[in-house]
C-alpha cells in the first residue's frame, strides 16, 4: 500500500468554535474557512481524514481530573446529543470518515492508531483547536507512535495570540514541521 498522509481535525465542535459555545476558543472560528479548504482538498484526493472530538457525560465520570472544576463551572460542555458537541457544519464528517472520542490525545484509548495503519498512513497533519491542549497532545503521541507530524500554523488556535505563538514555537523547537493551510493544499504527496 502506498504511503498516505492523514488529516487529523481536532475538536472543531460548536462549544469550542462558535462564539455562543460554552468554552469558545478565541481564533478558532477564524480557522474554519481555511480548514474547510484543506478538508476539501483532502477529500478531493481521496486521502484519509479523521475527526477527533471531545464528548463528556453530564455526570462528569469521564472528565479529566484536571478539568472537572472547569466542567462544573461551565455547566458541562461537549455533552453527547447537544449542539455544543457537534462538529461545526463546514467541517462535518462525511459517511465513512472516522470520528474518535479521546481525552487530551486523539490516540488515548481510541483506535486511531489502527485506523491510520489500515490506511497506510505515515504522515499526519494535525489541525483544529486548541493548540496547547488536545492539538499538542495528539501531535506528541503521533510522534511517539512513529508518524511524521505536521502542524498547520494557521489552521490551529489558542485562547490568545501569545499562547498560540508560544506553542507553535515550542512545537517547531521540538522538531515538528509547521506549514500553512495554503502550503498543505498545494502539496501533491509526501
C-alpha positions in Angstrom: 0.0 0.0 0.0 1.3 3.5 -0.9 2.2 5.8 1.9 -0.6 8.1 2.9 -0.9 11.4 4.7 -3.9 11.7 7.0 -5.6 14.9 8.1 -6.5 14.9 11.8 -9.0 17.6 12.7 -9.1 18.1 16.4 -12.1 19.5 18.5 -13.7 21.7 15.9 -17.0 21.5 17.8 -19.6 24.2 18.4 -18.7 24.5 22.2 -15.1 25.3 21.2 -15.5 27.2 17.9 -18.8 29.1 17.9 -18.9 32.3 19.9 -22.1 31.0 21.6 -20.3 27.8 22.6 -19.7 27.2 26.3 -15.9 27.2 26.0 -15.2 29.2 22.8 -11.5 29.5 21.9 -10.5 32.8 20.5 -9.4 32.4 17.0 -11.0 29.0 16.4 -13.8 30.4 14.2 -11.3 32.2 12.0 -9.6 28.9 11.1 -12.8 27.2 9.8 -12.8 28.5 6.3 -9.1 27.7 5.8 -9.6 24.2 7.3 -12.6 23.7 5.0 -10.3 24.3 2.0 -7.8 21.8 3.3 -10.5 19.3 4.0 -12.0 19.8 0.5 -8.5 19.2 -1.0 -8.0 16.1 1.1 -11.4 14.7 0.2 -10.8 15.5 -3.5 -7.6 13.5 -3.5 -9.2 10.6 -1.6 -6.8 11.0 1.3 -7.6 9.9 4.8 -9.4 12.2 7.2 -10.1 11.6 10.9 -12.2 13.8 13.1 -11.1 13.9 16.8 -13.8 15.2 19.2 -14.4 15.6 22.9 -17.5 14.0 24.4 -18.3 14.1 28.1 -21.1 12.6 30.2 -23.2 15.0 32.3 -22.2 13.2 35.5 -18.5 14.1 34.7 -17.2 10.5 35.3 -15.2 10.7 32.1 -13.9 14.2 32.5 -10.2 14.5 33.3 -9.5 15.3 36.9 -7.7 18.5 36.0 -10.8 19.7 34.1 -13.6 18.7 36.5 -13.9 22.1 38.2 -14.0 23.9 34.9 -16.5 21.5 33.5 -18.8 22.1 36.5 -18.3 25.9 36.3 -19.5 25.8 32.7 -22.4 23.5 33.5 -20.8 20.8 31.3 -19.8 21.1 27.7 -19.5 18.7 24.7 -22.3 16.7 26.1 -23.5 13.9 23.7 -26.5 14.9 21.6 -26.1 18.6 22.2 -25.5 21.4 19.7 -22.2 22.1 21.6 -20.8 18.6 20.9 -21.5 18.7 17.2 -18.6 19.4 14.7 -19.1 22.8 13.0 -21.2 22.3 9.8 -18.4 23.4 7.5 -16.1 20.5 8.7 -18.8 17.9 9.5 -17.7 14.3 8.7 -18.9 12.5 5.6 -20.1 9.0 5.8 -17.2 6.7 6.3 -14.9 9.3 7.8 -13.8 8.1 11.3 -14.7 10.0 14.4 -12.7 9.2 17.6 -13.5 10.4 21.1 -10.5 10.6 23.3 -9.3 12.6 26.3 -6.4 15.0 25.6 -4.8 13.0 22.8 -6.5 11.5 19.8 -4.6 8.3 20.5 -5.6 7.8 24.1 -7.9 4.8 24.5 -9.0 5.0 20.8 -8.5 3.0 17.7 -6.8 5.9 15.9 -3.5 4.1 15.5 -5.3 1.1 13.9 -7.3 3.4 11.6 -4.1 5.0 10.4 -2.2 1.8 10.0 -5.0 0.2 7.9 -4.8 3.1 5.5 -1.0 3.0 5.2 -0.6 6.4 6.9 3.0 7.5 7.6 2.4 11.3 8.0 -0.3 13.1 9.9 -1.3 16.7 9.6 -2.7 18.0 12.9 -5.1 20.9 12.9 -8.0 22.3 14.9 -8.2 23.7 18.5 -6.8 24.2 21.0 -3.0 24.2 20.4 -1.6 23.8 23.9 -4.0 21.0 24.9 -5.5 18.4 22.5 -3.6 19.5 19.5 -0.3 19.3 21.2 -1.1 16.0 23.0 -2.2 14.5 19.7 1.0 15.7 17.9 3.3 14.4 20.5 1.5 11.0 20.7 1.6 10.7 16.9 5.3 11.3 17.0 5.6 8.6 19.7 3.7 6.2 17.5 6.3 6.8 14.8 4.3 9.1 12.4 5.8 12.2 10.7 3.9 15.1 12.1 3.0 18.4 10.5 1.1 21.1 12.4 -1.0 23.7 10.5 0.3 27.0 11.9 -2.8 29.0 10.6 -5.2 26.1 11.0 -4.9 25.9 14.8 -5.9 28.2 17.6 -5.4 29.0 21.2 -7.0 31.3 23.8 -4.7 34.2 23.0 -2.4 35.0 20.1 0.5 35.0 22.6 -0.3 31.4 23.8 -0.7 30.3 20.1 2.7 31.8 19.1 4.5 30.3 22.1 3.0 26.9 21.5 3.9 27.0 17.8 7.5 28.0 18.7 7.7 25.1 21.2 6.3 22.6 18.6 8.8 23.7 16.0 11.6 23.6 18.5 10.6 20.0 19.4 11.1 19.1 15.7 7.6 19.2 14.4 7.2 20.7 10.9 4.9 23.8 10.7 3.0 24.5 7.5 0.3 26.9 6.4 -3.0 25.7 5.1 -2.2 27.0 1.6 1.2 25.2 1.6 -0.6 22.0 2.5 -3.3 22.4 -0.1 -0.6 22.8 -2.8 1.2 19.5 -1.9 0.8 16.6 -4.2 2.3 13.9 -2.0 4.9 13.3 0.7 
